[in-house]
Amino acid sequence: MRTLYATSTRRAVVDLLRSERRYLTASAIFRLLKGDNPKLALSTVYRTLELLAELGSVSSRTEPSGEASYVYCSDEHHHHAICKVCGHVDEVDCDAMEQFKSALLTGQSFVLDDHSIEFYGRCARCR
């Protein structure tokens, strides 16, 4: 585990997101962790998520409610396949992105700086 995860709260948030493998809001993370750590503050969860996002250890998205939710991410560049039934998230490698990047440059003279792709469907458990 990275040394930046050294506090018990950081470890707990990372461990929870790794095991859940779905997007969770800060308030959901707080509720799930509060039982084992009654002194935990919601503000600490938010600060932890901000740090993890800066480190690239979590990815965030905005829920329809406007609240941010987070999922644990590996260090490798990837995209997410998200189950519309249970919310399970799998990482998808993006080897084909180089072809898209080249096609954008050739066809539209567009230089791609960044991208984000999410795939939605049903996981094996929900099919």
C-alpha positions as a Markdown table, in Angstrom:
| # | Residue | x | y | z |
|---|---|---|---|---|
| 1 | Met | 0.0 | 0.0 | 0.0 |
| 2 | Arg | 1.3 | 3.4 | -0.8 |
| 3 | Thr | 2.8 | 5.4 | 2.1 |
| 4 | Leu | 0.3 | 8.2 | 1.3 |
| 5 | Tyr | -2.4 | 5.9 | 2.5 |
| 6 | Ala | -0.7 | 5.8 | 5.9 |
| 7 | Thr | -3.6 | 7.1 | 8.0 |
| 8 | Ser | -6.2 | 4.6 | 9.2 |
| 9 | Thr | -9.0 | 6.7 | 7.5 |
| 10 | Arg | -7.2 | 6.7 | 4.2 |
| 11 | Arg | -6.6 | 3.0 | 4.3 |
| 12 | Ala | -10.2 | 2.4 | 5.3 |
| 13 | Val | -11.5 | 4.5 | 2.4 |
| 14 | Val | -9.2 | 2.8 | -0.1 |
| 15 | Asp | -10.0 | -0.7 | 1.2 |
| 16 | Leu | -13.8 | 0.0 | 1.1 |
| 17 | Leu | -13.6 | 1.3 | -2.5 |
| 18 | Arg | -11.5 | -1.6 | -3.6 |
| 19 | Ser | -13.9 | -4.1 | -2.1 |
| 20 | Glu | -17.1 | -2.4 | -3.3 |
| 21 | Arg | -16.0 | -1.9 | -6.9 |
| 22 | Arg | -18.8 | 0.6 | -7.5 |
| 23 | Tyr | -19.2 | 4.4 | -7.4 |
| 24 | Leu | -19.9 | 5.6 | -3.9 |
| 25 | Thr | -20.6 | 9.1 | -2.6 |
| 26 | Ala | -18.7 | 10.6 | 0.3 |
| 27 | Ser | -21.8 | 10.3 | 2.5 |
| 28 | Ala | -22.3 | 6.6 | 1.6 |
| 29 | Ile | -18.6 | 6.0 | 2.4 |
| 30 | Phe | -19.0 | 7.8 | 5.7 |
| 31 | Arg | -22.1 | 5.7 | 6.6 |
| 32 | Leu | -20.3 | 2.5 | 5.7 |
| 33 | Leu | -17.2 | 3.3 | 7.8 |
| 34 | Lys | -18.8 | 5.1 | 10.7 |
| 35 | Gly | -19.7 | 1.9 | 12.5 |
| 36 | Asp | -16.1 | 0.8 | 12.8 |
| 37 | Asn | -14.9 | 4.3 | 13.6 |
| 38 | Pro | -17.3 | 6.4 | 15.6 |
| 39 | Lys | -15.0 | 9.4 | 15.7 |
| 40 | Leu | -14.9 | 9.6 | 11.9 |
| 41 | Ala | -16.0 | 12.9 | 10.5 |
| 42 | Leu | -17.6 | 13.4 | 7.1 |
| 43 | Ser | -15.1 | 16.3 | 6.4 |
| 44 | Thr | -12.3 | 13.8 | 6.8 |
| 45 | Val | -13.8 | 11.5 | 4.2 |
| 46 | Tyr | -14.2 | 14.4 | 1.8 |
| 47 | Arg | -10.5 | 15.5 | 2.3 |
| 48 | Thr | -9.4 | 11.9 | 1.9 |
| 49 | Leu | -11.3 | 11.6 | -1.4 |
| 50 | Glu | -9.9 | 14.8 | -2.7 |
| 51 | Leu | -6.3 | 13.6 | -2.0 |
| 52 | Leu | -7.0 | 10.2 | -3.6 |
| 53 | Ala | -8.4 | 11.9 | -6.7 |
| 54 | Glu | -5.3 | 14.1 | -6.9 |
| 55 | Leu | -3.2 | 11.0 | -6.7 |
| 56 | Gly | -5.2 | 9.3 | -9.4 |
| 57 | Ser | -6.2 | 6.5 | -7.0 |
| 58 | Val | -10.0 | 7.2 | -7.4 |
| 59 | Ser | -12.0 | 8.5 | -10.3 |
| 60 | Ser | -15.1 | 10.6 | -9.7 |
| 61 | Arg | -18.3 | 11.4 | -11.6 |
| 62 | Thr | -21.3 | 13.5 | -10.9 |
| 63 | Glu | -24.5 | 11.7 | -10.0 |
| 64 | Pro | -27.9 | 13.0 | -11.2 |
| 65 | Ser | -28.4 | 14.4 | -7.8 |
| 66 | Gly | -25.3 | 16.6 | -8.3 |
| 67 | Glu | -23.3 | 14.8 | -5.7 |
| 68 | Ala | -19.9 | 13.4 | -6.6 |
| 69 | Ser | -19.3 | 9.7 | -6.4 |
| 70 | Tyr | -16.0 | 7.8 | -6.4 |
| 71 | Val | -14.5 | 4.5 | -7.5 |
| 72 | Tyr | -11.1 | 3.0 | -6.8 |
| 73 | Cys | -8.8 | 3.0 | -9.9 |
| 74 | Ser | -5.6 | 1.2 | -10.8 |
| 75 | Asp | -2.6 | 3.1 | -11.9 |
| 76 | Glu | -2.9 | 2.0 | -15.5 |
| 77 | His | -5.0 | 4.2 | -17.9 |
| 78 | His | -8.4 | 2.6 | -18.4 |
| 79 | His | -12.1 | 3.2 | -18.8 |
| 80 | His | -15.0 | 1.9 | -16.8 |
| 81 | Ala | -17.7 | -0.7 | -17.6 |
| 82 | Ile | -20.6 | 0.1 | -15.3 |
| 83 | Cys | -23.5 | -2.3 | -14.6 |
| 84 | Lys | -26.8 | -0.4 | -14.8 |
| 85 | Val | -28.5 | -2.9 | -12.4 |
| 86 | Cys | -26.1 | -3.3 | -9.4 |
| 87 | Gly | -23.5 | -0.5 | -10.1 |
| 88 | His | -20.5 | -2.9 | -10.3 |
| 89 | Val | -17.6 | -1.3 | -12.0 |
| 90 | Asp | -14.9 | -3.1 | -14.0 |
| 91 | Glu | -11.8 | -1.5 | -15.5 |
| 92 | Val | -11.4 | -1.8 | -19.3 |
| 93 | Asp | -8.0 | -1.2 | -20.9 |
| 94 | Cys | -7.9 | 1.2 | -23.8 |
| 95 | Asp | -5.4 | -0.2 | -26.3 |
| 96 | Ala | -7.7 | 1.0 | -29.1 |
| 97 | Met | -7.4 | 4.7 | -28.0 |
| 98 | Glu | -4.3 | 5.2 | -30.1 |
| 99 | Gln | -6.3 | 4.3 | -33.2 |
| 100 | Phe | -9.0 | 6.9 | -32.2 |
| 101 | Lys | -6.4 | 9.5 | -31.4 |
| 102 | Ser | -4.8 | 9.0 | -34.8 |
| 103 | Ala | -8.1 | 9.1 | -36.6 |
| 104 | Leu | -9.0 | 12.4 | -34.9 |
| 105 | Leu | -5.7 | 13.9 | -36.0 |
| 106 | Thr | -5.9 | 12.6 | -39.5 |
| 107 | Gly | -9.6 | 13.2 | -40.2 |
| 108 | Gln | -10.4 | 16.3 | -38.2 |
| 109 | Ser | -6.9 | 17.8 | -37.5 |
| 110 | Phe | -7.9 | 17.4 | -33.8 |
| 111 | Val | -5.2 | 16.8 | -31.2 |
| 112 | Leu | -6.6 | 14.8 | -28.3 |
| 113 | Asp | -5.4 | 16.0 | -24.9 |
| 114 | Asp | -7.6 | 13.9 | -22.7 |
| 115 | His | -10.6 | 11.7 | -22.7 |
| 116 | Ser | -13.1 | 9.9 | -20.5 |
| 117 | Ile | -15.2 | 6.9 | -21.6 |
| 118 | Glu | -17.8 | 4.9 | -19.6 |
| 119 | Phe | -19.6 | 1.8 | -20.9 |
| 120 | Tyr | -23.0 | 0.9 | -19.5 |
| 121 | Gly | -24.6 | -2.5 | -19.5 |
| 122 | Arg | -25.2 | -5.5 | -17.3 |
| 123 | Cys | -22.5 | -7.4 | -15.5 |
| 124 | Ala | -22.3 | -11.2 | -15.5 |
| 125 | Arg | -24.2 | -11.4 | -12.2 |
| 126 | Cys | -27.1 | -9.3 | -13.4 |
| 127 | Arg | -27.6 | -10.7 | -16.9 |
